[in-house]
Amino acid sequence: MANDCRNILFASHTDRQRVVALSESFLKDEFFNAFIQQKSPDVDRDWCFRHWGCRAEAQHRGSTFHSGNLIVLSFDTPWTPPIGVYKAMVASGWDLIAYYSEPGCGFCGRFSNDNDAYFEFSDAASADLRRHLPADIDNIFDISWRMFAEEFDDAISNPDEFQRLLDAFTQARLSPDVWTPSGRFPFP
């Protein structure tokens, strides 16, 4: 069974009809095929990985929003984000910011208009994550907070360890790397 990689995509296009078409293809589970089409009706997971960046089509989480030239999609993919699809979107005129997190394998990142910022966190302590992980990624997926909750469960029976953990987490400053998109993208 695959680990789910959570993805949240903010995308805009100058042609509103392309935004509507993307929303429709997403709801029909044909999002990736709308940008890089499989030649065979049979799912070839190796082909999908080589071209899309993940082994299967997006599984939408039920949240999609589009207004004017902006669309926001939330979906899961098996193990990895669809970086190949994001690159194809950029090549066809989309501006985008895509966030992804795969907590089972311990990585997350942000893809923006051909720039992929990737971070591994499988062995990191919650305080270190809070200090070093870009705040936008941490805030979207609550990575440091979830890690703190796991550490809390482990430390609850040891008062000294619990206090050390709590002090480290609350004293950790959020990462100063609060990333902001280009002025062209309509996302604050």
C-alpha positions in Angstrom: 0.0 0.0 0.0 1.3 3.4 -1.0 2.0 6.2 1.5 -0.1 9.2 0.6 1.7 12.4 -0.5 -0.6 15.4 0.2 -0.6 18.1 -2.4 -2.1 21.6 -2.4 -1.9 23.5 -5.6 -2.5 27.2 -6.2 -2.5 27.9 -10.0 -3.5 30.8 -12.2 -3.8 31.2 -16.0 -4.7 34.2 -18.1 -7.3 32.2 -19.9 -10.3 31.6 -17.6 -11.5 28.8 -19.8 -8.3 26.9 -19.0 -9.1 27.3 -15.3 -12.6 25.9 -15.8 -11.3 23.0 -17.9 -8.7 22.1 -15.2 -11.4 22.1 -12.6 -13.5 19.8 -14.7 -10.6 17.4 -15.5 -9.7 17.3 -11.8 -13.2 16.3 -10.8 -13.2 13.6 -13.4 -9.9 12.2 -12.1 -8.2 13.2 -15.4 -6.0 16.1 -14.1 -2.6 14.7 -15.0 -3.8 13.4 -18.3 -4.9 16.9 -19.2 -1.3 17.9 -19.3 0.7 14.7 -20.1 -1.6 12.1 -21.7 -1.0 8.4 -21.4 -0.9 6.7 -24.8 -2.6 3.5 -23.4 -5.8 3.2 -21.6 -4.1 0.7 -19.3 -2.3 2.3 -16.3 1.4 1.8 -16.5 2.8 2.9 -13.2 6.4 3.1 -14.4 5.3 5.4 -17.3 3.3 7.5 -14.9 6.3 7.9 -12.6 8.7 8.8 -15.4 6.3 11.4 -16.9 4.1 12.6 -14.1 6.5 12.2 -11.1 4.1 9.8 -9.3 2.6 6.4 -10.0 -1.1 7.3 -10.4 -3.6 10.0 -11.2 -4.5 12.5 -8.5 -7.0 11.4 -5.9 -8.9 14.5 -5.0 -9.7 15.1 -1.4 -13.0 16.8 -2.2 -11.7 20.4 -2.1 -11.5 22.4 -5.3 -12.0 26.1 -5.7 -11.8 28.3 -8.7 -12.6 31.9 -9.1 -11.7 34.0 -12.1 -8.2 33.0 -13.2 -7.3 31.2 -9.9 -7.8 27.5 -9.0 -6.9 25.8 -5.7 -6.8 21.9 -5.7 -6.1 19.6 -2.8 -5.3 16.0 -3.7 -3.2 12.9 -2.8 -0.7 11.0 -4.9 1.1 7.8 -4.0 4.5 8.4 -2.4 5.7 11.4 -4.5 4.3 14.8 -5.8 3.6 15.1 -9.6 6.5 17.3 -10.4 6.4 16.3 -14.1 2.8 17.6 -14.3 3.7 20.8 -12.6 6.5 21.4 -15.1 4.1 20.7 -18.0 1.6 23.2 -16.5 4.3 25.9 -16.3 5.4 25.2 -19.9 1.8 25.7 -21.0 1.4 29.1 -19.4 0.3 28.5 -15.8 1.7 30.3 -12.8 1.7 28.0 -9.8 2.7 27.2 -6.3 2.4 23.6 -5.2 3.0 22.4 -1.7 3.5 18.7 -0.9 4.2 16.6 2.2 4.7 12.9 2.6 5.0 12.3 6.4 5.4 8.5 6.1 8.7 8.9 4.2 9.5 12.2 5.9 9.8 14.8 3.1 8.0 17.9 2.0 8.4 20.8 -0.4 7.2 23.6 -2.5 7.3 23.8 -6.3 6.9 27.2 -7.9 7.2 28.0 -11.6 10.0 25.4 -12.2 11.7 25.7 -8.8 11.4 22.8 -6.5 12.4 23.3 -2.8 12.6 19.9 -1.2 13.1 19.2 2.5 13.7 15.9 4.4 12.5 15.6 8.0 12.2 12.0 8.9 14.8 12.2 11.7 14.3 15.8 12.8 13.0 16.8 16.2 10.0 19.1 16.3 12.0 22.1 17.6 14.5 21.7 14.7 11.7 21.5 12.2 10.1 24.6 13.6 13.4 26.4 13.4 14.6 25.3 9.9 11.5 24.3 7.8 10.1 27.3 5.8 7.1 28.6 7.7 4.7 28.4 4.7 5.3 24.7 4.3 5.1 24.0 8.0 2.0 26.1 8.4 0.1 24.4 5.6 0.8 20.8 6.8 1.4 21.4 10.5 4.6 19.3 10.3 6.4 20.6 13.4 3.2 20.5 15.4 2.4 16.9 14.4 6.0 15.9 15.2 5.7 17.6 18.6 2.5 15.7 19.2 4.3 12.4 18.5 7.2 13.4 20.8 4.7 14.5 23.5 3.1 11.0 23.4 6.5 9.4 23.9 7.5 11.8 26.7 4.3 12.0 28.7 5.4 9.4 31.2 8.7 11.1 31.9 8.2 14.6 33.4 11.8 15.8 32.9 11.8 14.7 29.2 8.4 16.3 28.7 9.5 19.6 30.2 12.7 19.6 28.0 10.6 18.9 24.9 8.1 21.6 25.7 10.8 24.2 26.4 12.7 23.3 23.2 9.6 23.6 21.0 8.2 26.8 22.5 11.6 28.5 22.4 12.3 27.5 18.8 11.8 30.5 16.5 9.9 30.0 13.3 12.1 29.8 10.2 12.8 33.3 8.8 12.5 31.7 5.3 8.9 32.8 4.8 8.7 32.4 1.1 6.6 34.8 -1.0 5.5 34.2 -4.6 6.3 36.5 -7.5 4.2 39.7 -7.9 2.4 38.1 -10.9 0.8 35.4 -8.9 -2.5 36.3 -7.2 -1.8 34.7 -3.8 -0.9 36.6 -0.7 
